[in-house]
């Protein structure tokens, strides 16, 4: 085998390796292009869904905020009513307590005077 035959074999092997690398590169480029088209289609299909999800989340956030404000109002109203009811009950019960104190005082005084005489 001569040097030129060896160089020829090496050249043929190198050309085959380059051919394999070229075919692999073409396949990878085609796969990448397909994936890009697929991703573009998915993005186009999911775009409205993502927008709807964002709108729904904004609505939920607004409803939650509004509900929190309403709950704070209800809480304030209930606290006010509780204080007013307690004041009203105290206003109604205070004379009864005072009458009870007067009754006990009069009964004690009557017992005291009835024992002395």
C-alpha positions as CSV (number, residue, x, y, z in Angstrom):
1,X,0.0,0.0,0.0
2,X,1.4,3.2,-1.1
3,X,1.2,6.6,0.6
4,X,-1.2,7.9,-2.0
5,X,-3.5,4.9,-1.4
6,X,-3.4,5.6,2.4
7,X,-4.1,9.3,1.9
8,X,-7.0,8.3,-0.4
9,X,-8.4,6.0,2.3
10,X,-8.0,8.7,4.9
11,X,-9.7,11.2,2.6
12,X,-12.6,8.8,1.9
13,X,-13.0,8.1,5.7
14,X,-12.9,11.9,6.4
15,X,-15.5,12.6,3.7
16,X,-17.8,9.9,5.1
17,X,-17.3,11.4,8.6
18,X,-18.1,14.8,7.2
19,X,-21.1,13.3,5.4
20,X,-22.4,11.8,8.7
21,X,-21.8,15.0,10.5
22,X,-23.6,17.0,7.8
23,X,-26.6,14.6,7.8
24,X,-26.7,14.8,11.6
25,X,-26.6,18.6,11.5
26,X,-29.4,18.7,8.9
27,X,-31.6,16.4,11.0
28,X,-30.9,18.4,14.1
29,X,-31.7,21.7,12.3
30,X,-34.9,20.2,10.9
31,X,-35.9,19.0,14.4
32,X,-35.1,22.5,15.8
33,X,-37.2,24.2,13.1
34,X,-40.1,21.8,13.8
35,X,-39.8,22.4,17.5
36,X,-39.8,26.2,16.9
37,X,-43.0,25.9,14.8
38,X,-44.6,23.6,17.4
39,X,-43.7,26.1,20.2
40,X,-45.0,29.0,18.1
41,X,-48.3,27.1,17.6
42,X,-48.5,26.2,21.3
43,X,-47.8,29.8,22.2
44,X,-50.4,31.0,19.8
45,X,-53.0,28.5,21.2
46,X,-52.1,29.1,24.8
47,X,-51.9,32.9,24.5
48,X,-55.6,33.5,24.9
49,X,-55.8,30.9,27.7
50,X,-52.9,32.7,29.6
51,X,-54.6,36.0,29.1
52,X,-57.9,34.6,30.4
53,X,-56.1,33.1,33.4
54,X,-54.5,36.5,34.1
55,X,-57.9,38.2,33.9
56,X,-59.4,35.6,36.2
57,X,-56.7,36.0,38.7
58,X,-57.1,39.8,38.6
59,X,-60.9,39.3,39.2
60,X,-60.3,36.9,42.1
61,X,-57.9,39.4,43.6
62,X,-60.4,42.2,43.2
63,X,-63.2,40.0,44.7
64,X,-60.9,39.0,47.6
65,X,-60.0,42.7,48.3
66,X,-63.7,43.7,48.1
67,X,-64.7,40.8,50.4
68,X,-62.0,41.8,52.9
69,X,-63.3,45.4,52.9
70,X,-66.9,44.1,53.4
71,X,-65.7,41.8,56.2
72,X,-64.0,44.8,57.9
73,X,-67.2,46.8,57.6
74,X,-69.3,43.9,59.0
75,X,-66.7,43.5,61.8
76,X,-66.9,47.2,62.7
77,X,-70.7,47.2,62.6
78,X,-70.8,44.1,64.9
79,X,-68.3,45.7,67.3
80,X,-70.5,48.9,67.4
81,X,-73.6,46.9,67.9
82,X,-72.0,44.8,70.7
83,X,-70.9,48.0,72.5
84,X,-74.4,49.6,72.0
85,X,-76.1,46.4,73.2
86,X,-73.9,46.2,76.3
87,X,-74.5,49.9,77.0
88,X,-78.3,49.4,76.6
89,X,-78.3,46.3,78.7
90,X,-76.3,48.1,81.4
91,X,-78.7,51.1,81.2
92,X,-81.7,48.7,81.6
93,X,-80.1,46.6,84.4
94,X,-78.7,49.5,86.4
95,X,-82.1,50.7,87.8
96,X,-83.0,47.1,88.6
97,X,-79.7,46.8,90.6
98,X,-80.4,50.1,92.3
99,X,-83.9,49.0,93.2
100,X,-82.4,45.8,94.6
101,X,-80.0,47.7,96.7
102,X,-82.8,50.0,97.9
103,X,-84.9,46.9,98.7
104,X,-82.1,45.3,100.7
105,X,-81.3,48.6,102.5
106,X,-85.0,49.0,103.4
107,X,-85.4,45.4,104.5
108,X,-82.2,45.7,106.6
109,X,-83.4,48.9,108.1
110,X,-86.9,47.5,108.8
111,X,-85.3,44.4,110.5
112,X,-83.2,46.7,112.5
113,X,-86.1,48.9,113.6
114,X,-88.5,46.0,114.1
115,X,-86.0,44.4,116.5
116,X,-85.4,47.5,118.6
117,X,-89.1,48.2,119.2
